[in-house]
Amino acid sequence: MIDEKEKLQQIIKVGLEIARIKDVDMLLERVLTEARTFVNADAGSIFVVEEGKLTFRHAQNETLQSKLEPGKKLIYATFTVPINSRSISGYVASTGRMLNLPDVSRLPSGAPYSFDRQYDDRSAYRTRTMLTLPLESSRGDVIGVLQLINARSEDGSAVPFSTEDEPFIEHFANNAARAIERAQITRAIILRMIGMAELRDPKETGSHVNRVASYAVEIFEHWAARRGMPASEIAKSKDLLRMAAMLHDVGKVAIPDSILKKPAKLTPEEFEIIKEHTVLGARLFASAFSEFDEAAFIVALSHHERWDGNGYPGHVNVSTGTALPGYEIPGAGARGKKGDEIHPFGRVVAIADVYDALASRRSYKEPWDETRILEVLKSEAGRQFDAEMIESFFSILDIIHMIAERYPGG
């Protein structure tokens, strides 16, 4: 039995760990995992406040997860909940009060909120006990809701959440909310940079970069796990990759409008100019002050390299854009990087970017049919793309489709 001192030490330790996570999506996933672990909850979900509503952002359920094949993840739809007293999560968001419900089928008499059984009915899952907490910013505003479901006894059956754990999980929620607030600020700064690029290139929308980054993270996680990468290293890499991938084309802000916005096919000369966006983007992060700078540098520079060595910009000096000694190709710049010479971040963003570009409408083309896109990706395995990463892409195609639905448009 863990005493109060040990519980407090555990909460403080976890609070310090989540404070190191920079990307908001990675942080939400980790917050939910740690909260569930602390109170031994079978399932849970997390909402964030967006445009005056609660947006469902992440869910976990060990019972349902155990029924899936190894490497598969739960698929869930994104939806919104009004911030009012009619639902449990809406009540907690609107009042800022925690709710510890020992039995959702027997809510307190006169309670304004009710339990929505739609998810249980669709998933054949039974929610019995629920602990729902507000996530409050440093200014006291509710920025989200953490919902934990079915605390488990030693035999695995659902039991009420302990009232003795309430102060500890509230402390955790407060720390988590501060970390989420900081991560949201970081995401907002990145999206402002994307907004600058969008003014120049209409293709660089928030939806596009969120899809590319999300695809890349999921492909990378599956690929890395198959290769036996430690879970802690995967988690750290995902955090860096998620933010860096959003800035893969930021160098296009320096490309002339006459080329960037041309509605027709580029001439060979124009294409050579637009290829410079890789080096120009990398230069923004060349003076690395953090691991994020290093990751953004790698992604910007290498997401157009090809597995067979026919990509660009190749082995170049980023400061000058010229070939490094020993890698010169007379009249053709630098030799392209190939195979494992290309950093995994560059290889995985290449797949995510091409998939999204083909699936999206552009001024010069309509969206491609999904079957045609998949045929192209499969045919380019081992040529344009890392074949192992393409295998991972196809293994998580259901998650790819879920992400596309989460970030429509653009």
N, C-alpha and C positions, 0 to 999 in steps of 0.2 A: 504494500500500500504506500503510495507516494504522499509524503507530508506536504504541508503548505509551503515550507521553505523550498523544497525541491521543485514544486510546481511553479513558484515564482521565478526560480533560477531558470527553469525550462522556458518559461514565457519570455524572459529577458534575452536568453540566448537566441531563441527563434526570431525575436524582434530585431536583433542585430543582424541576423542573417538575411531577413527579407529587405532590410534597409539597403543592402548592397545591390539589389536587383534594380535595373534601370528601366527596362521596358514594361509598360503598364500591363500588357496582355500576359507576359511571363509572370509578372508579379501577382496578378489576380489568381492565376493557376496555383502558384506557390502558397498564397494566403489561404486559399480554400483547403489545400492539402494539409497544411500545418494545423489549421483550426480543427479539421476533422480528426487528425491524429491526436491532438491534445484531449479532446472529449470522447474519443473512440466512436465517432459517428460513421455510419455506413455510407451516407450520402450527403450531398450538400450542393448549394448553388450560390452564385454571387451575382448581384445586380449593381449597375452603376447608374447614376442620375445623368440623363442626357435629354436636353430640350424639355425639361419639366416632367419627364417620365422616368420610370425605372426600366432600364434595358437589361435583359437577361444576357449575361456575358460568358458565364462558364458554369459547367456542371460536372459532378463526379458521383459515381454510384458503384461501389465495389460489388454489390450483388449482381447488377446487370453486367458490369465489366467482366466478371468471372465467367459469364456465359459466352463471351466472344473468343474468337481465335487469338492466339498469341500475336502481339503486334498491332491488333486492331483497337480502335478507340470508339467510344460512344459517339453517336451522331445526334445532335440536338439542334432544334430550330431556334433562331433568335426571335424574341418577341418583346413587347413592352407592357408594362403594368402601370396604370394610373397611380399617382401618389395621392391616395385618399384612404379612408378607413375601411373600405369594403373588402380588401384582401389583406392577408397577414403581412406580406412584405410591404404593401402600400401603407398599412397602418403604422408599421415600425418606421418607415421613411417619413411619414407625415408628422408623427409625434416625437420621434427621436427616442422612443422607449423600447427596451428589450422585451421580447416575449418568450417565455419558456412554457411550452404547451405539452403537458404529459400525455395527451391523447387528442389528436386533431378531430376525431370523430365525436368528441364530447367537449366542445368549446365552452368557455364560461358563459353562464346565463346572461343575456343582454349584451354580449360582445357584438360590436358593429361589424367585425370582420368575419369572413367565412373561409373555409378551406376548399380550394378548387381541385376536384378529383380527376380532371381531364388527363393530366400526365400519368397518374397511377393507372387509369383505365387503358391508356394507349400502350403503356410499357409493361403492364401486368405486375406492377410493383405496389407494395403496400406501405404507405407512409403512416406511421403511428405517432411518433414523438417528434417535436420540432423546437429548435432553439434559434430564434431570429434576432439579429443584432444590427443596430444602425452603425454605419461607418461615417464618422464626423470629421470634417476638416479642421484645421487649426483655428478657423474662424467660427466653428460651431455649426457649420452647415452640414446637412446630411448629403454625402456624395455617393452613397451606395448602401447596400444591405447585404449582410452575410447570413445565409440560412443553412443551418445544420440539421440533418434528418436522421432519425433512428439511432440514438445512442445504443451501444451493444453491451450486453452482459457477457460474462465469461463463456456462456454457452452459445453466444451469437444472437440471442433473441433481442428484440427491440425493447428498451426500457427508457423511462424518463431521464432527461438530462439532470445531472446533479446540481442542486442549488448551490452547493459548496464551490462548484467550479465557476459559477457566474462571475465573481469579481476578477478571476484570472483571465477568462475569455473576453471579458469587457476590456481589460487592460490590453490584451493582445489586439482586439479590434481597434482600439484607439491608436496603437502603434502602426497597425496595418493601414489605417486610414491616412495617416501622415505620409507613409511611404507611397501609397496610391496617389495622393495629392502631388507629391514631387514627381512621380512618374508621368502623371497627366500633364504636368508643366513641360517635361522633357518632350513628350509626344507632341504637344502643341507647338513647341519651337521647331521640331522637325517638320510638322505639317505647314508651318509658315514658310519654311525654306522650300517645301514642295510647292506652296502657293506661288512663290516667286518664279519657280520653274514653269508652273502652269500658265503664268502670264505670257511666257515665251512659247511654250509648247503645250497645246491643249491636251495632248495625250497624257501628260504627267499630272494626273488628278489624284486626289486623296484616295479614291476608291481603287485606282490602278495600283498605286504603291502599297496600299494595305493588302491587296490580294497577293501581289508578288512576294511581299515580305512573309505573309502567312503561309503561302504555298512553300516557300523556301524553308521555313522553319520546320514544317511537318515532314517534308522530304528528307531534310537533314537529320531529324530525330530518328526516323525509321532507318535510314542508311547507317547512321552512327551506331545505333543499337545492334544492328545486324553485324557490324564489324567489331563489336565487343567494347566500344568506348565506355568508360565508367559513367554512371548516371550523373555524378557531380560535374563532370567535364561537359557532358551533353547539355545540362541545364545552363551552365555558364556560356557555352557557345550559342545556345538558342537566344539568350538574352542579348548578346552582342549582335548576332545575325539579324534579329527581328528589326532592330533600329537601323543597322547599316544598310540592309536591303532596301529600305524605303528611300534611300538616297542614291540608288544605283545610277540614275541618270541625271544627277544634279549638275554635272558638267555641261549639260545642254544650254544652260543659261548664257554661255559664252559663244554659242553658235549663231550666226546671222539669221534673221527672220526669213530672208529670201530662200534659205535652204531648209530651215527648221519647219516652216509652215508651207512649204511647197506641196500642192495637192497632187502632183504628178511624180513619176519615177525620177529619182535623182540621176544626174549625169555622173560618170566615173569621177570627175574632178570634185563635184559636190559631195559625193560619198566619202572621198578622202578627207574632206573638211569635217563632216559630221562624225567621222571616226575619232576625231580629236577629243570628243566629249569625255572619253574614258580617262585620258591623261589630264585634261582640265579638271575633271571632278576629283581625281586622286590628289591633285595639287592642293585642293582645299584642306586636305587632311594630312598632308605630308609632314607637317611639324606636329607629330603625335604627342599629345599630352595625356592620353588615356588609351585603354584597350579599345574603347569605342572608336576613337580616331583611327587606330590601326585597322579595325574591322571595316570601317567605312572606306578607307584607302584601298584595301584589298578588293572590296566589292566593286567600287567605282572603276578601278583599273582593269579588272579581270573578267567582268561578266560577259564580254564578247569574245573571249578566247574560246577556241574549239579543242576538243579532245584530240583531234588528228593534227593539230598544229597549224591549221589554216585560218585561225582567228586573228584578232588584233587587240591591243597594240603590240603585243609581244614583249620581248626583253628590251625595254626602253629605260632611258634615264628620264624620270618623271619631270625633272626640272627643265630639261631641254626638249623632251619629246623625241630625241634621237636614239638610235640603236646603241645598246651597250657594246663595249669592245668584245669581239668574237661572235657577235650575233647579227652582224650586218648582212643584209641581202642587197647586192648592188642594184640600185634603181627601185627597190621595193621596201625600203625601211628595215625594220627588225624582224628577225625570225619569230614566229608566233610561239607561244608557250604550248606545250602539249602534255597530255596525260597528267601524271601526278605533279608536273611542274606548276600546274594551275591549282591555286589554293581551293580547298573544298567549298569555301564560301562563294568563290567565283563560279565554280562548276554548278552549284545548286541554284544560284540566282539565274544563271543562263537558262536553265530548264524552266523555272518559274516565269521568267520574263517572256520567253518565246511562247509558252502556253497561253499566257494572258493576252499577248499581242495578237495571236491568231484568233482567240476567242472573242476579241473586242472589235467593235465598229470603229473604223477610222475614216478620215475624209476621202481616202483613196481606195477603201475596200469595205465590204460587208463582213460581219463575223463569219468565220469558217464553221462548217458543220463539225460537231464534236468527233464523229467517226473519222473524218479527214484529218483533224488535228492529231488524234491519237495514232493514226497510221504514220504521220510524219515523224512524231516523236519516237515511235518504235523503230522506224527505218533509220533514224539518225543516231541510235544507240551505238556507241563505239566509234562514231565518226564526229558528229558535232558535240555529242553529249557523253558524259560518263555513263557507261552501260549499267553499272550497279545502281547509280542514282535513278536512272530511268526505271529500273525494276522497282525501286522503292516508290517512285511516283505512281506506277500502276497499282502497287499494293495498297495505296491509300487514296485511290481515286474517289471513294465516297467522301472522304474528308475534304478533298480538293473541291468537290461540288458544293459541300456545305459552306466552305469559305466564300465561294463565288456568290452564293445566296446572301451571305452576311454583308458583303460589300458590293452591292449592285451598282451599275452605272459606270461611267468613265471608260 
